[in-house]
Amino acid sequence: MAADVARLSAQGVVPGLTVVLVGDDPASATYVGAKEKASKAAGMQGGTIRLPATTTQDELLALVERLNADPTVHGILVQMPLPRHIDPDTVIRHIRPEKDVDGFHPENVGKLLIGHTDGFVSCTPAGVIELLLRSGVDTRGAEAVVVGRSNIVGKPMAALLVQGRAGGDATVTVCHSRTRDLAFHTRRADILIAAIGRAEMITGDMIKPGAVVIDVGMNTKPDASKAKGTRLCGDVHFDSAVTVASKITPVPGGVGPMTIAMLLRNTVRAAELAMARTAALAGSR
């Protein structure tokens, strides 16, 4: 991404990512800090706008509109979750689709579902596909099971896996809190993607021998041996799963860094598209 940023900068456009953080949720602050650090390391401009938890929805929407109108801002990310008095869907819909580098706007979600490639894909699912491709995992015809049906991970993950292109062509099952006999489905999976948000819910006996396991979860569990009294863990019980799976991602250090990398990639694409629109407008005059 740093090389791409340098290429665009040499053409007079420095990709700009602005992250908006409302409130003081510790996990959100950690994520935002990692995103800010990565974007600066890649040579991007922008930064983080921190707002108090008392910020009203109208104030946040007004900020989004200002960022929409700022030509130096190519990507806008409003960190979730938001305080309860702010409707996240309303905020997402106010971000221009061409600046929605999180891939949450209905226009970008729709493009993903119908197979168009000119929109932005949600960063975590895009990162999972990149992990599979770069690890040499053949998804064509594979039985893929996604545990979780969120709009952020589960649904776009399933949509990517069924696309007729690299990283797709899988036969996909989506499991969730109402699925009967979850283990029956997970044991069939050649590729198992856990994104349910429950600490170490998927154990080794629920995994098909030789399966590829992608753990999207990020949870905390009590651990007296740690200074903070807790430890990070995924949705998969790593110690029992690692003896069964052929490949498995750790938590932390697996999907998380890829999510940030895909955010940077989306921002670079947003800058490239903005350059193209500017050039097209100049040519029409």
C-alpha positions as CSV (number, residue, x, y, z in Angstrom):
1,M,0.0,0.0,0.0
2,A,2.9,2.3,0.7
3,A,4.1,1.9,-2.9
4,D,0.7,2.7,-4.3
5,V,0.4,5.8,-2.0
6,A,3.8,6.9,-3.2
7,R,2.8,6.4,-6.9
8,L,-0.3,8.5,-6.4
9,S,1.5,11.2,-4.4
10,A,3.9,11.6,-7.3
11,Q,0.9,12.4,-9.4
12,G,-0.2,15.1,-7.0
13,V,-2.8,13.2,-5.0
14,V,-2.1,11.9,-1.5
15,P,-4.8,9.4,-0.4
16,G,-6.6,10.8,2.6
17,L,-8.4,8.7,5.2
18,T,-10.4,10.4,8.0
19,V,-11.7,8.2,10.9
20,V,-14.4,9.6,13.2
21,L,-14.5,8.2,16.8
22,V,-17.5,9.1,18.9
23,G,-17.2,8.4,22.6
24,D,-14.5,6.6,24.6
25,D,-15.1,2.9,24.0
26,P,-11.7,1.2,24.8
27,A,-11.9,-1.4,22.1
28,S,-12.9,1.2,19.5
29,A,-10.0,3.5,20.6
30,T,-7.6,0.6,20.1
31,Y,-8.9,-0.2,16.6
32,V,-8.8,3.5,15.6
33,G,-5.3,3.9,16.9
34,A,-4.1,0.9,14.8
35,K,-5.8,2.3,11.7
36,E,-4.3,5.7,12.2
37,K,-0.8,4.3,12.7
38,A,-1.1,2.1,9.6
39,S,-2.3,4.9,7.4
40,K,0.5,7.2,8.5
41,A,3.1,4.4,7.9
42,A,1.7,4.0,4.4
43,G,2.2,7.8,3.7
44,M,-1.5,8.7,3.7
45,Q,-2.9,12.0,5.0
46,G,-5.8,12.5,7.3
47,G,-6.2,11.4,10.8
48,T,-8.8,10.8,13.5
49,I,-11.5,13.2,14.6
50,R,-12.5,12.4,18.2
51,L,-15.9,13.5,19.4
52,P,-17.5,13.3,22.9
53,A,-20.1,10.6,23.6
54,T,-22.6,13.5,24.0
55,T,-22.3,14.4,20.3
56,T,-25.8,14.5,18.8
57,Q,-26.8,12.7,15.6
58,D,-27.3,16.0,13.8
59,E,-23.8,17.1,14.8
60,L,-22.3,13.9,13.5
61,L,-24.2,14.1,10.2
62,A,-23.0,17.7,9.7
63,L,-19.4,16.5,10.2
64,V,-20.0,13.7,7.7
65,E,-21.3,16.2,5.1
66,R,-18.3,18.4,5.6
67,L,-16.0,15.4,5.0
68,N,-18.1,14.4,1.9
69,A,-17.4,17.9,0.4
70,D,-13.7,17.9,1.2
71,P,-11.7,16.9,-1.9
72,T,-8.6,15.9,0.2
73,V,-10.7,13.3,2.1
74,H,-11.0,10.2,-0.1
75,G,-12.1,7.8,2.6
76,I,-14.5,8.3,5.5
77,L,-14.8,5.7,8.3
78,V,-17.2,6.3,11.3
79,Q,-16.0,3.8,13.9
80,M,-18.7,1.5,15.3
81,P,-20.4,1.0,17.7
82,L,-21.8,4.5,18.1
83,P,-23.5,5.8,21.3
84,R,-27.1,4.5,21.6
85,H,-28.7,7.8,20.7
86,I,-27.2,7.8,17.2
87,D,-28.6,5.5,14.5
88,P,-25.7,3.8,12.7
89,D,-27.7,3.1,9.6
90,T,-28.6,6.8,9.2
91,V,-24.9,7.7,9.5
92,I,-23.7,5.1,7.0
93,R,-26.3,6.3,4.5
94,H,-25.0,9.8,4.7
95,I,-21.5,8.8,3.7
96,R,-21.0,9.2,0.0
97,P,-20.7,5.7,-1.6
98,E,-17.5,6.7,-3.3
99,K,-16.0,7.6,0.1
100,D,-17.4,4.6,2.0
101,V,-14.2,2.7,2.4
102,D,-15.8,0.5,5.1
103,G,-18.1,-0.9,2.4
104,F,-21.2,-0.5,4.5
105,H,-23.3,1.8,2.3
106,P,-26.3,0.1,0.7
107,E,-25.0,1.0,-2.7
108,N,-21.7,-0.8,-2.1
109,V,-23.4,-3.8,-0.5
110,G,-25.7,-4.1,-3.5
111,K,-22.8,-4.0,-5.9
112,L,-21.1,-6.8,-4.0
113,L,-24.2,-9.0,-4.1
114,I,-24.7,-8.6,-7.8
115,G,-21.0,-9.2,-8.6
116,H,-20.0,-5.7,-9.6
117,T,-16.3,-4.8,-8.8
118,D,-16.5,-1.0,-8.9
119,G,-17.7,-0.6,-5.3
120,F,-16.0,-1.1,-1.9
121,V,-16.1,-4.4,-0.1
122,S,-16.4,-4.6,3.7
123,C,-12.8,-4.8,5.0
124,T,-12.8,-7.9,7.2
125,P,-14.4,-10.2,4.6
126,A,-12.1,-8.8,1.9
127,G,-9.1,-9.5,4.2
128,V,-10.3,-13.1,4.7
129,I,-10.4,-13.7,0.9
130,E,-6.9,-12.2,0.6
131,L,-5.7,-14.6,3.3
132,L,-7.2,-17.5,1.5
133,L,-5.7,-16.5,-1.9
134,R,-2.2,-15.8,-0.5
135,S,-2.2,-19.0,1.4
136,G,-3.0,-21.1,-1.7
137,V,-6.4,-22.2,-0.5
138,D,-8.5,-23.3,-3.4
139,T,-12.1,-22.2,-2.8
140,R,-13.6,-23.5,-6.0
141,G,-16.2,-26.1,-5.2
142,A,-15.2,-26.1,-1.5
143,E,-17.7,-26.5,1.2
144,A,-17.5,-23.2,3.1
145,V,-19.3,-22.6,6.4
146,V,-19.7,-19.1,7.8
147,V,-20.7,-18.9,11.4
148,G,-22.4,-15.5,11.9
149,R,-24.8,-13.5,9.8
150,S,-23.8,-9.9,10.6
151,N,-23.9,-7.1,8.0
152,I,-20.3,-6.4,8.7
153,V,-18.8,-9.9,8.3
154,G,-21.2,-12.8,7.9
155,K,-23.4,-11.7,5.0
156,P,-20.6,-10.1,2.9
157,M,-18.4,-13.0,3.6
158,A,-20.9,-15.4,2.1
159,A,-21.4,-13.1,-0.9
160,L,-17.7,-13.0,-1.6
161,L,-17.3,-16.8,-1.4
162,V,-20.0,-17.4,-4.0
163,Q,-18.7,-15.0,-6.5
164,G,-17.6,-16.5,-9.8
165,R,-14.0,-15.3,-9.5
166,A,-10.8,-15.9,-7.6
167,G,-11.5,-16.6,-3.9
168,G,-15.1,-17.6,-4.8
169,D,-17.0,-20.5,-6.5
170,A,-17.5,-22.1,-3.0
171,T,-20.7,-23.8,-1.8
172,V,-21.6,-21.7,1.2
173,T,-23.6,-22.4,4.3
174,V,-24.4,-19.6,6.7
175,C,-25.0,-20.6,10.4
176,H,-26.3,-18.3,13.1
177,S,-27.9,-18.3,16.6
178,R,-31.0,-20.2,15.3
179,T,-29.1,-22.9,13.5
180,R,-30.0,-26.4,14.7
181,D,-27.0,-28.7,15.4
182,L,-24.2,-26.2,14.6
183,A,-21.5,-28.9,14.8
184,F,-23.2,-30.9,12.0
185,H,-22.6,-28.0,9.7
186,T,-19.1,-27.0,10.9
187,R,-17.8,-30.6,10.5
188,R,-18.7,-30.5,6.8
189,A,-16.6,-27.4,6.2
190,D,-13.5,-27.5,4.0
191,I,-13.3,-23.8,4.9
192,L,-14.7,-22.7,8.3
193,I,-15.0,-19.0,9.0
194,A,-16.0,-18.1,12.6
195,A,-17.6,-14.7,13.1
196,I,-20.1,-15.3,15.8
197,G,-18.7,-13.1,18.6
198,R,-18.6,-15.8,21.3
199,A,-15.3,-16.6,22.9
200,E,-13.9,-20.0,21.9
201,M,-17.3,-21.4,20.9
202,I,-15.9,-23.5,18.1
203,T,-13.9,-26.4,19.5
204,G,-11.6,-28.9,17.8
205,D,-14.2,-31.7,17.8
206,M,-16.5,-29.4,15.6
207,I,-13.9,-29.2,12.9
208,K,-13.3,-31.4,9.9
209,P,-9.8,-32.9,9.9
210,G,-7.7,-30.9,7.4
211,A,-10.1,-27.9,7.2
212,V,-8.9,-24.3,6.9
213,V,-10.1,-22.3,9.8
214,I,-10.4,-18.5,9.8
215,D,-11.1,-17.0,13.2
216,V,-12.7,-13.5,12.9
217,G,-13.6,-13.3,16.6
218,M,-12.0,-10.8,19.0
219,N,-13.1,-11.5,22.6
220,T,-11.7,-11.2,26.1
221,K,-11.7,-13.9,28.7
222,P,-10.6,-13.8,32.4
223,D,-7.0,-14.9,32.8
224,A,-5.3,-14.4,36.2
225,S,-1.9,-14.9,34.7
226,K,-2.2,-11.7,32.7
227,A,-1.4,-8.3,34.1
228,K,-4.8,-7.0,33.0
229,G,-6.6,-10.1,34.3
230,T,-7.9,-10.9,30.9
231,R,-6.6,-12.2,27.6
232,L,-7.7,-11.9,24.0
233,C,-9.2,-14.9,22.2
234,G,-11.2,-15.7,19.1
235,D,-14.4,-17.5,18.4
236,V,-12.3,-20.7,18.0
237,H,-10.7,-22.7,20.8
238,F,-7.2,-22.5,19.2
239,D,-5.5,-25.2,21.3
240,S,-7.9,-27.9,20.3
241,A,-8.5,-26.6,16.7
242,V,-4.8,-26.3,15.8
243,T,-4.3,-30.1,16.0
244,V,-7.2,-30.7,13.6
245,A,-7.0,-27.9,11.0
246,S,-4.6,-27.8,8.1
247,K,-4.4,-24.0,8.4
248,I,-5.7,-21.7,11.1
249,T,-5.5,-18.0,11.9
250,P,-4.4,-16.8,15.4
251,V,-6.1,-14.2,17.6
252,P,-4.6,-11.7,17.8
253,G,-2.5,-11.3,14.7
254,G,-4.6,-13.1,12.0
255,V,-7.6,-11.3,10.5
256,G,-7.2,-8.0,12.3
257,P,-4.1,-6.8,10.5
258,M,-5.7,-7.8,7.2
259,T,-8.8,-5.8,7.9
260,I,-6.6,-2.7,8.3
261,A,-4.7,-3.5,5.1
262,M,-8.0,-3.7,3.2
263,L,-9.1,-0.4,4.6
264,L,-5.9,1.2,3.2
265,R,-6.5,-0.6,-0.1
266,N,-10.0,0.8,-0.3
267,T,-8.8,4.3,0.4
268,V,-6.2,4.1,-2.3
269,R,-8.9,2.9,-4.8
270,A,-11.1,5.8,-3.6
271,A,-8.3,8.2,-4.4
272,E,-7.7,6.6,-7.8
273,L,-11.4,6.9,-8.6
274,A,-11.5,10.5,-7.5
275,M,-8.6,11.3,-9.9
276,A,-10.4,9.6,-12.7
277,R,-13.6,11.6,-12.1
278,T,-11.6,14.8,-12.0
279,A,-9.8,14.0,-15.2
280,A,-13.1,13.1,-16.9
281,L,-14.7,16.4,-15.8
282,A,-11.7,18.4,-17.0
283,G,-11.9,16.6,-20.4
284,S,-15.5,17.4,-20.8
285,R,-15.0,21.1,-20.5
